[in-house]
Amino acid sequence: MDEFGYTQTLDRSIGKFASFAAGVSYISILTGVFQLFYFGFSMAGPAYAWSWPIVFVGQLMVALCFAELAGRYPVAGSVYNWAKRLSTGTMSWLAGWLLLLSSIMALGSVALALQITLPQLWSGFQFVGDGTGPFDFAMNGVVLATIMITLSTLINAFGVKLMTRINSIGVFVELIAAVLLILALGWHVVRGPEVFFDTAGFGEGHDLGFFGVFLIGAMASGYVMYGFDTASSLGEETKDPKKTAPKAILRAVTASFLLGGLMLLFGILAAPDLSDPKVGHADGGLQYIVLSVLGGPFGKAFLVCIVVAVVVCTLAVHAAAIRMMFAMARDNNLPFSRQLSKVDPVRRTPTVAAIVIGVIAVIPLLINVMQPAIFTILSSISIVLIYMSYLLVTVPLLRKRFLKKWPLANDGSEPGFCMGKWGLPVNIVAVLWGGAMTLNLIWPRQEIYNSVPPFEWYLQWGGVIFVATVTVGGALLYRLKIRHQTGVLAEHAAAVAAHPASGEQARPAGEAANPSAAVVP
């Protein structure tokens, strides 16, 4: 940690599997695929499944770039700290700011996934109404999500050892369940793969035909395959992180693609009736297919595994948000930084940050409690922000490559991962993919941002307005106030940074060889 200008304050106890599990649980195929299958299917039918390999290829390009960076800079708040070494102070702060907001909103949207599974598991989990009222679904979802976020806050505040232990067990259960579910669905296949080459009437009447609805349906895949950088964000708590984190990133995204893709494939091929309206409805979806195909106790057992996946996914998203808040706060780059960067001396975890994020994550849920389309709205906005923050890393990294400043010249340290000559083409594809996906996600489609009455222009454009507001507002906040106070807080600064050698001047954060050298007493 001295190399990066920080003192070691967090508990370095995460092993190889726990690091891999952190990335897998954030992506969480059982959570994402089951939460959003109904949406993709309702938009583009069975052929929407083609979006899964397309999204994987694009995100793999981003993951490869991140693996290189993780092999050099395995530091908490990975995207923020990477951007700090590749770009300007404003751009790096924005990368951290957008990812922090995204993680907080994603925390709420992931916890909401319990509403899609628990009431199908047992009707007693429908606390609000009987599920038939116009707001029963959304209001009950907020109740379940708030309970889940409260539990996640307590676990993350207690310490990283407890969180990673629960997370690793949950991921093990999730992976075993995914394999068994794939085998079970594969055994009950009732149709051939030609269904994936039939548009089945979807897209009729749309300006762009099937391509138009496919772009919308593709969001269901785009919403799932992200968050693999979590393995590096926990780098300060990981053993041998320069080698462990890059492998964990790539293994997490690859394993998620294979298992998630096979679930989609066999789920569609095994569905008893693809014309059943419940297959494309929020209270049905892939859960409905599993219950219909496997029935009885087997179907219920798999739904229990999905609940486990939602729980560990919530824990991982919360943990990543905590590390981002902590990383920015110890650089004095947030309001109330000294409080937000406090590390419990016994549990060696940022307890205050854990509590603050838990409280803030509930606010968007309460604001949208009367909004039946709460899932797609929160998911869309949070994913737009995360794709934008990724671009704030991949774009300056590409610029460094063009200027022959990356990979770094031999600085005496061995990189944990390097793409060599493939770095430039991979980086170009990563940037193009990130830009295209951001545009697709933020496009003000009524189907996403205003899918139910009342139909108002400001609701349809709500995503654009919100993203523009937090981006411009965040940039102004940094430029007008925060940049004048930035610098590593004394209690987090490495001894060499806090006490420069005679005649050596401390540099402002973000500049020269040691980006975190400036120290705030």
C-alpha positions as CSV (number, residue, x, y, z in Angstrom):
1,M,0.0,0.0,0.0
2,D,3.0,2.3,0.5
3,E,3.5,2.2,-3.2
4,F,0.1,3.9,-3.7
5,G,0.6,6.4,-0.9
6,Y,-1.7,4.7,1.6
7,T,-1.3,2.9,4.9
8,Q,-2.9,-0.5,5.3
9,T,-6.0,0.0,7.4
10,L,-8.4,-2.7,6.0
11,D,-8.3,-6.4,6.9
12,R,-6.3,-8.3,4.2
13,S,-7.9,-11.7,4.5
14,I,-9.6,-12.5,1.2
15,G,-8.4,-15.6,-0.6
16,K,-8.6,-16.7,-4.3
17,F,-12.1,-18.2,-4.2
18,A,-13.5,-15.4,-2.1
19,S,-12.1,-12.9,-4.6
20,F,-13.7,-14.8,-7.5
21,A,-16.9,-15.1,-5.5
22,A,-17.1,-11.3,-5.1
23,G,-17.1,-10.8,-8.9
24,V,-19.5,-13.7,-9.5
25,S,-22.0,-12.6,-6.8
26,Y,-22.0,-9.0,-8.1
27,I,-22.8,-10.2,-11.6
28,S,-25.1,-12.9,-10.0
29,I,-26.6,-14.8,-13.0
30,L,-29.3,-16.3,-10.9
31,T,-30.4,-12.8,-9.7
32,G,-30.1,-11.0,-13.0
33,V,-31.3,-13.7,-15.4
34,F,-34.3,-14.5,-13.3
35,Q,-35.1,-10.9,-12.5
36,L,-35.0,-9.6,-16.0
37,F,-35.8,-12.7,-18.2
38,Y,-39.5,-11.6,-18.4
39,F,-38.5,-8.2,-19.7
40,G,-36.2,-9.4,-22.5
41,F,-38.7,-12.0,-23.5
42,S,-41.7,-9.6,-23.5
43,M,-39.8,-7.2,-25.8
44,A,-38.2,-9.6,-28.4
45,G,-39.4,-13.1,-27.7
46,P,-37.0,-16.1,-27.7
47,A,-34.6,-14.5,-30.1
48,Y,-33.7,-12.0,-27.4
49,A,-31.3,-14.7,-26.1
50,W,-28.9,-13.7,-28.9
51,S,-28.1,-10.6,-26.9
52,W,-26.4,-12.7,-24.2
53,P,-23.3,-13.7,-26.3
54,I,-23.2,-10.2,-27.8
55,V,-23.1,-8.5,-24.4
56,F,-20.5,-11.0,-23.2
57,V,-18.1,-10.2,-26.0
58,G,-18.4,-6.5,-25.4
59,Q,-18.0,-6.8,-21.6
60,L,-15.1,-9.2,-22.0
61,M,-13.2,-6.5,-23.8
62,V,-13.8,-4.2,-20.9
63,A,-12.9,-6.9,-18.4
64,L,-9.6,-7.5,-20.2
65,C,-8.7,-3.8,-19.9
66,F,-9.7,-3.9,-16.2
67,A,-7.6,-7.0,-15.6
68,E,-4.5,-5.2,-16.8
69,L,-5.3,-2.3,-14.5
70,A,-6.1,-4.6,-11.6
71,G,-2.7,-6.2,-12.1
72,R,-1.1,-2.8,-11.5
73,Y,-3.4,-1.1,-9.1
74,P,-5.4,-3.5,-6.9
75,V,-6.7,-0.7,-4.7
76,A,-10.1,-0.1,-3.1
77,G,-12.5,1.9,-5.3
78,S,-10.8,0.4,-8.4
79,V,-12.5,2.4,-11.2
80,Y,-11.9,5.7,-9.3
81,N,-8.2,4.9,-8.5
82,W,-7.6,3.6,-12.1
83,A,-9.0,6.8,-13.6
84,K,-6.9,8.8,-11.2
85,R,-3.8,7.4,-12.7
86,L,-4.9,7.6,-16.3
87,S,-6.8,10.9,-16.5
88,T,-7.4,14.3,-14.9
89,G,-8.7,14.9,-11.4
90,T,-12.1,15.9,-12.7
91,M,-12.6,12.8,-14.8
92,S,-11.3,10.5,-12.1
93,W,-13.6,12.1,-9.6
94,L,-16.6,11.7,-12.0
95,A,-15.7,8.1,-12.6
96,G,-15.9,7.4,-8.8
97,W,-19.0,9.6,-8.3
98,L,-21.0,7.9,-11.1
99,L,-20.0,4.4,-10.0
100,L,-20.8,5.3,-6.4
101,L,-24.3,6.5,-7.3
102,S,-24.7,3.5,-9.6
103,S,-23.8,1.0,-6.9
104,I,-26.2,2.7,-4.4
105,M,-29.1,2.5,-6.9
106,A,-28.1,-1.0,-8.0
107,L,-28.2,-2.0,-4.3
108,G,-31.9,-1.1,-4.3
109,S,-32.8,-2.7,-7.6
110,V,-31.0,-5.9,-6.8
111,A,-32.8,-6.2,-3.4
112,L,-36.1,-5.6,-5.3
113,A,-35.5,-9.0,-7.1
114,L,-36.8,-10.7,-3.9
115,Q,-40.3,-9.6,-4.9
116,I,-40.1,-11.6,-8.2
117,T,-39.2,-14.8,-6.3
118,L,-40.3,-14.8,-2.7
119,P,-44.1,-14.5,-3.3
120,Q,-43.9,-17.3,-5.9
121,L,-42.1,-19.4,-3.3
122,W,-44.8,-18.7,-0.6
123,S,-47.7,-16.3,-0.8
124,G,-47.1,-15.2,2.8
125,F,-44.2,-13.1,1.5
126,Q,-46.8,-10.8,-0.2
127,F,-47.2,-8.5,2.8
128,V,-49.0,-5.7,0.9
129,G,-52.3,-6.7,-0.5
130,D,-52.8,-9.9,-2.4
131,G,-50.6,-9.0,-5.4
132,T,-53.5,-8.0,-7.7
133,G,-53.7,-4.3,-6.8
134,P,-52.0,-1.8,-9.1
135,F,-49.3,-0.9,-6.5
136,D,-49.2,-4.2,-4.5
137,F,-46.2,-5.5,-6.5
138,A,-44.1,-2.3,-6.2
139,M,-45.0,-1.6,-2.5
140,N,-44.3,-5.1,-1.4
141,G,-41.0,-5.1,-3.3
142,V,-39.9,-2.0,-1.4
143,V,-40.8,-3.7,1.9
144,L,-38.7,-6.8,1.1
145,A,-35.9,-4.8,-0.4
146,T,-35.7,-2.5,2.7
147,I,-35.4,-5.6,5.0
148,M,-32.7,-7.0,2.8
149,I,-30.7,-3.8,2.7
150,T,-30.9,-3.6,6.5
151,L,-29.5,-7.1,6.8
152,S,-26.7,-6.3,4.3
153,T,-25.8,-3.2,6.2
154,L,-25.4,-5.1,9.5
155,I,-23.3,-7.9,7.8
156,N,-21.0,-5.5,5.9
157,A,-20.6,-3.3,9.0
158,F,-19.6,-6.2,11.1
159,G,-16.5,-7.0,8.9
160,V,-15.2,-8.3,5.6
161,K,-14.5,-11.8,7.0
162,L,-18.2,-12.4,7.8
163,M,-19.3,-10.8,4.5
164,T,-16.9,-12.9,2.3
165,R,-17.7,-16.1,4.3
166,I,-21.4,-15.7,3.7
167,N,-20.7,-14.6,0.1
168,S,-18.5,-17.6,-0.7
169,I,-21.0,-20.1,0.7
170,G,-23.8,-18.3,-1.3
171,V,-21.8,-18.3,-4.5
172,F,-21.0,-22.0,-4.1
173,V,-24.7,-22.7,-3.7
174,E,-25.5,-20.5,-6.6
175,L,-23.0,-22.3,-8.9
176,I,-24.1,-25.7,-7.9
177,A,-27.8,-24.7,-8.4
178,A,-27.1,-23.2,-11.8
179,V,-25.4,-26.4,-13.0
180,L,-28.2,-28.6,-11.7
181,L,-30.9,-26.3,-13.1
182,I,-29.2,-26.4,-16.5
183,L,-29.2,-30.2,-16.5
184,A,-32.8,-30.3,-15.3
185,L,-34.1,-27.9,-17.9
186,G,-32.0,-29.7,-20.6
187,W,-33.7,-33.0,-19.7
188,H,-37.1,-31.4,-20.2
189,V,-36.5,-29.7,-23.6
190,V,-39.6,-29.8,-25.7
191,R,-38.6,-27.8,-28.8
192,G,-35.6,-27.4,-31.1
193,P,-33.2,-24.4,-31.5
194,E,-35.0,-23.1,-34.5
195,V,-37.1,-21.0,-32.1
196,F,-34.1,-18.7,-31.7
197,F,-34.2,-17.9,-35.4
198,D,-37.9,-17.0,-35.5
199,T,-38.9,-13.4,-34.6
200,A,-42.4,-14.8,-33.7
201,G,-44.1,-11.6,-34.8
202,F,-42.1,-9.4,-32.4
203,G,-41.2,-6.0,-33.9
204,E,-44.2,-5.7,-36.1
205,G,-45.3,-2.1,-36.1
206,H,-42.0,-0.8,-34.6
207,D,-40.1,1.8,-36.7
208,L,-37.0,-0.4,-36.8
209,G,-38.8,-3.7,-36.9
210,F,-37.4,-6.6,-34.9
211,F,-34.0,-4.9,-34.6
212,G,-35.7,-2.1,-32.7
213,V,-37.3,-4.4,-30.1
214,F,-34.1,-6.5,-30.0
215,L,-32.2,-3.4,-28.8
216,I,-34.7,-3.0,-26.0
217,G,-34.7,-6.7,-25.1
218,A,-30.9,-6.7,-25.1
219,M,-30.9,-4.5,-22.0
220,A,-32.0,-7.5,-20.0
221,S,-28.5,-9.0,-20.8
222,G,-26.7,-5.7,-20.4
223,Y,-28.2,-5.3,-16.9
224,V,-26.6,-8.5,-15.8
225,M,-23.0,-8.7,-17.0
226,Y,-21.3,-5.9,-15.1
227,G,-19.7,-5.4,-11.7
228,F,-16.8,-7.8,-12.4
229,D,-14.4,-5.0,-11.2
230,T,-15.6,-5.8,-7.6
231,A,-12.8,-8.4,-7.3
232,S,-10.2,-5.6,-7.7
233,S,-12.2,-3.1,-5.5
234,L,-11.6,-5.6,-2.7
235,G,-7.9,-5.7,-3.6
236,E,-6.7,-4.1,-0.4
237,E,-8.3,-6.9,1.5
238,T,-7.1,-9.7,-0.9
239,K,-3.9,-11.8,-0.5
240,D,-1.5,-11.4,-3.5
241,P,-4.0,-9.1,-5.2
242,K,-1.9,-8.3,-8.3
243,K,-2.2,-11.9,-9.5
244,T,-5.5,-12.8,-7.8
245,A,-7.7,-9.9,-8.9
246,P,-7.1,-10.1,-12.7
247,K,-7.8,-13.8,-12.8
248,A,-10.9,-13.3,-10.6
249,I,-12.3,-10.6,-13.0
250,L,-11.9,-12.8,-16.1
251,R,-13.1,-16.0,-14.4
252,A,-16.2,-14.2,-13.0
253,V,-17.4,-12.8,-16.3
254,T,-16.6,-16.0,-18.2
255,A,-18.3,-18.3,-15.7
256,S,-21.3,-16.0,-15.6
257,F,-21.6,-16.0,-19.4
258,L,-21.5,-19.8,-19.7
259,L,-23.9,-20.6,-16.9
260,G,-26.3,-17.8,-17.6
261,G,-26.3,-18.5,-21.4
262,L,-27.1,-22.2,-20.8
263,M,-29.9,-21.3,-18.5
264,L,-31.5,-19.0,-21.1
265,L,-31.0,-21.6,-23.8
266,F,-32.6,-24.5,-22.0
267,G,-35.2,-22.4,-20.2
268,I,-36.6,-21.3,-23.5
269,L,-36.4,-24.7,-25.1
270,A,-38.0,-26.4,-22.0
271,A,-40.9,-23.9,-21.5
272,P,-44.2,-25.8,-21.9
273,D,-45.9,-22.9,-23.8
274,L,-44.0,-19.8,-25.0
275,S,-47.3,-18.1,-25.9
276,D,-48.3,-18.1,-22.2
277,P,-48.5,-14.4,-21.2
278,K,-47.0,-15.1,-17.8
279,V,-43.6,-16.0,-19.5
280,G,-43.3,-12.3,-20.4
281,H,-44.7,-10.9,-17.2
282,A,-43.0,-9.7,-14.0
283,D,-44.8,-12.2,-11.8
284,G,-43.9,-15.1,-14.1
285,G,-40.8,-15.1,-16.2
286,L,-38.1,-17.8,-15.8
287,Q,-39.4,-18.6,-12.3
288,Y,-42.7,-19.5,-13.8
289,I,-41.0,-21.8,-16.4
290,V,-39.0,-23.5,-13.7
291,L,-42.0,-24.2,-11.6
292,S,-44.0,-25.3,-14.6
293,V,-41.3,-27.7,-15.8
294,L,-39.9,-29.1,-12.6
295,G,-43.0,-28.5,-10.4
296,G,-43.4,-29.4,-6.7
297,P,-40.5,-29.5,-4.3
298,F,-37.8,-29.4,-7.0
299,G,-39.0,-26.1,-8.5
300,K,-39.4,-24.6,-5.0
301,A,-35.8,-25.7,-4.1
302,F,-34.4,-23.9,-7.1
303,L,-36.4,-20.8,-6.2
304,V,-34.7,-20.9,-2.7
305,C,-31.3,-21.0,-4.5
306,I,-32.4,-17.9,-6.4
307,V,-33.2,-16.1,-3.1
308,V,-29.7,-17.1,-1.8
309,A,-28.2,-15.6,-5.0
310,V,-30.1,-12.3,-4.5
311,V,-28.9,-12.2,-0.9
312,V,-25.2,-12.6,-1.8
313,C,-25.6,-10.3,-4.8
314,T,-26.9,-7.6,-2.5
315,L,-24.0,-8.1,-0.1
316,A,-21.5,-7.8,-3.0
317,V,-23.0,-4.7,-4.4
318,H,-23.1,-3.1,-1.0
319,A,-19.5,-4.1,-0.3
320,A,-18.4,-2.5,-3.6
321,A,-20.2,0.7,-2.9
322,I,-18.6,0.8,0.6
323,R,-15.1,0.5,-0.9
324,M,-15.8,3.2,-3.5
325,M,-17.1,5.6,-0.8
326,F,-14.1,4.8,1.4
327,A,-11.6,5.2,-1.4
328,M,-12.9,8.7,-2.3
329,A,-13.4,9.8,1.3
330,R,-9.8,9.0,2.3
331,D,-8.6,11.2,-0.5
332,N,-10.9,13.9,1.0
333,N,-12.9,13.8,-2.2
334,L,-16.4,13.7,-0.6
335,P,-18.3,15.8,1.9
336,F,-17.8,14.6,5.5
337,S,-14.8,12.6,4.2
338,R,-13.2,12.1,7.6
339,Q,-16.3,10.4,9.0
340,L,-17.0,8.4,5.8
341,S,-13.4,7.0,5.7
342,K,-13.3,5.9,9.3
343,V,-12.3,2.3,9.8
344,D,-13.4,0.4,12.8
345,P,-10.2,-0.5,14.7
346,V,-11.4,-3.9,15.7
347,R,-13.3,-5.1,12.6
348,R,-11.0,-3.1,10.3
349,T,-13.9,-2.2,7.9
350,P,-15.4,1.2,7.0
351,T,-18.5,0.9,9.3
352,V,-19.8,4.4,8.8
353,A,-19.7,4.1,5.0
354,A,-21.6,0.8,5.3
355,I,-24.4,2.4,7.3
356,V,-24.6,5.6,5.2
357,I,-24.9,3.6,1.9
358,G,-27.6,1.4,3.4
359,V,-29.7,4.4,4.4
360,I,-29.2,6.2,1.1
361,A,-30.1,3.1,-0.9
362,V,-33.6,3.0,0.6
363,I,-34.4,6.5,-0.6
364,P,-34.9,5.8,-4.3
365,L,-37.1,2.8,-3.3
366,L,-39.4,5.1,-1.2
367,I,-39.6,7.7,-4.0
368,N,-40.7,5.0,-6.5
369,V,-42.9,3.1,-4.1
370,M,-46.1,4.0,-6.1
371,Q,-44.4,3.2,-9.5
372,P,-45.3,-0.2,-10.9
373,A,-42.4,0.0,-13.4
374,I,-39.9,0.5,-10.5
375,F,-37.6,-2.4,-11.7
376,T,-36.9,-1.2,-15.2
377,I,-36.5,2.4,-14.2
378,L,-34.0,1.9,-11.3
379,S,-32.1,-0.8,-13.3
380,S,-31.8,1.4,-16.4
381,I,-30.5,4.5,-14.6
382,S,-28.1,2.5,-12.4
383,I,-26.6,0.6,-15.4
384,V,-26.3,3.8,-17.5
385,L,-24.2,5.3,-14.8
386,I,-22.0,2.2,-14.4
387,Y,-21.3,2.0,-18.2
388,M,-20.4,5.8,-18.2
389,S,-18.0,5.3,-15.3
390,Y,-16.4,2.3,-17.2
391,L,-15.9,4.6,-20.2
392,L,-14.1,7.1,-18.0
393,V,-11.5,4.4,-17.5
394,T,-11.3,2.7,-21.0
395,V,-11.2,6.0,-22.9
396,P,-8.2,7.5,-21.1
397,L,-6.5,4.1,-21.2
398,L,-6.9,4.0,-25.0
399,R,-5.4,7.5,-25.2
400,K,-2.4,6.3,-23.2
401,R,-2.0,3.4,-25.6
402,F,-2.0,5.7,-28.6
403,L,0.6,7.9,-26.9
404,K,2.7,4.8,-26.2
405,K,2.4,5.4,-22.4
406,W,0.7,2.1,-21.7
407,P,1.7,-0.6,-20.9
408,L,3.9,1.2,-18.4
409,A,7.6,1.1,-18.9
410,N,9.5,-1.3,-16.6
411,D,9.2,0.3,-13.2
412,G,10.6,-2.5,-11.2
413,S,7.3,-4.1,-10.3
414,E,5.9,-7.1,-12.1
415,P,2.4,-6.6,-13.6
416,G,-0.2,-9.2,-12.7
417,F,-1.7,-9.3,-16.2
418,C,-0.8,-7.9,-19.6
419,M,-2.5,-8.3,-23.0
420,G,0.6,-7.4,-25.0
421,K,0.0,-6.6,-28.7
422,W,-3.7,-7.4,-28.3
423,G,-4.2,-4.5,-25.9
424,L,-4.9,-1.8,-28.5
425,P,-7.6,-3.7,-30.5
426,V,-9.2,-4.9,-27.4
427,N,-9.3,-1.4,-25.9
428,I,-10.7,0.1,-29.1
429,V,-13.6,-2.5,-29.0
430,A,-14.1,-1.9,-25.3
431,V,-14.6,1.9,-25.9
432,L,-16.9,1.4,-28.9
433,W,-19.0,-1.1,-27.1
434,G,-19.2,1.0,-24.0
435,G,-20.4,4.1,-26.0
436,A,-22.9,2.1,-28.0
437,M,-24.4,0.4,-24.9
438,T,-24.6,3.7,-23.0
439,L,-26.5,5.2,-25.9
440,N,-28.8,2.2,-26.1
441,L,-29.5,2.2,-22.3
442,I,-30.1,6.0,-22.0
443,W,-32.3,6.4,-25.1
444,P,-35.7,7.8,-23.8
445,R,-37.9,4.9,-24.8
446,Q,-41.4,4.8,-23.4
447,E,-41.1,1.0,-23.0
448,I,-38.3,1.6,-20.4
449,Y,-38.9,4.9,-18.6
450,N,-42.6,5.4,-18.9
451,S,-44.1,2.0,-19.6
452,V,-47.3,2.5,-17.7
453,P,-49.8,5.4,-17.4
454,P,-49.7,8.4,-16.9
455,F,-47.6,8.9,-20.1
456,E,-45.7,12.2,-19.6
457,W,-42.7,13.5,-21.5
458,Y,-40.8,14.2,-18.3
459,L,-41.2,10.6,-17.2
460,Q,-40.0,9.3,-20.6
461,W,-37.0,11.6,-20.5
462,G,-36.5,11.0,-16.8
463,G,-33.4,8.9,-17.3
464,V,-31.7,11.5,-19.5
465,I,-32.6,14.3,-17.1
466,F,-31.4,12.4,-14.0
467,V,-28.1,11.2,-15.6
468,A,-27.4,14.7,-17.0
469,T,-28.2,16.3,-13.6
470,V,-25.9,14.0,-11.5
471,T,-23.1,14.3,-14.1
472,V,-23.1,18.1,-14.5
473,G,-24.0,18.6,-10.9
474,G,-21.1,16.3,-9.8
475,A,-18.6,18.0,-12.1
476,L,-19.6,21.4,-10.7
477,L,-19.4,20.2,-7.1
478,Y,-15.8,18.9,-7.8
479,R,-14.6,21.9,-9.7
480,L,-16.1,24.6,-7.4
481,K,-15.5,23.0,-4.0
482,I,-14.0,19.5,-3.6
483,R,-10.9,19.9,-5.8
484,H,-9.6,22.6,-3.4
485,Q,-9.6,20.2,-0.5
486,T,-8.5,17.0,-2.2
487,G,-5.5,15.1,-0.6
488,V,-5.0,11.9,1.4
489,L,-6.2,12.3,5.0
490,A,-3.3,12.0,7.4
491,E,-4.7,8.9,9.1
492,H,-4.7,7.0,5.8
493,A,-1.5,8.3,4.4
494,A,1.6,6.1,4.1
495,A,4.5,7.2,6.2
496,V,6.6,8.1,3.2
497,A,3.8,10.2,1.8
498,A,3.0,11.9,5.1
499,H,6.6,12.8,5.7
500,P,8.5,13.5,2.4
501,A,12.2,13.2,2.4
502,S,14.2,16.3,2.9
503,G,14.0,18.7,0.0
504,E,11.1,16.7,-1.6
505,Q,7.7,18.4,-2.0
506,A,4.4,16.6,-1.6
507,R,2.5,16.5,-4.8
508,P,-1.2,17.2,-5.2
509,A,-3.4,14.1,-5.4
510,G,-3.7,12.8,-9.0
511,E,-0.3,14.2,-10.2
512,A,3.0,12.6,-11.1
513,A,4.3,9.3,-10.0
514,N,2.6,9.1,-6.6
515,P,-1.0,10.2,-7.2
516,S,-1.9,10.2,-3.5
517,A,1.1,12.1,-2.1
518,A,-0.7,15.2,-0.9
519,V,-1.7,14.8,2.7
520,V,-4.5,16.6,4.6
521,P,-3.8,16.9,8.3
